[in-house]
Amino acid sequence: MTPLKWKKSTRSNGGGDCVEVAAPPHAVMIRDSKDRQGPVLSFTPPRVEWLHRGHQDR
């Protein structure tokens, strides 16, 4: 199994409140950058697009 390539969000602040994102085929995964061994949220790409569209104006 190939290790996931995690990227820190460009929207992260200097206070350590950050998320990291990985995008293996057919999924988008999100984790807390301070707890890399902790839980991971996994979404389908269409679901992430739907979430993004709903929050563009905010």
PyMOL commands that set and color helices and strands:
alter all, ss='L'
color gray80, all
select helices_A, chain A and resi 45-54
alter helices_A, ss='H'
color red, helices_A
select strands_A, chain A and resi 7-8+19-22+28-32+40-43
alter strands_A, ss='S'
color yellow, strands_A
deselect
rebuild
show_as cartoon
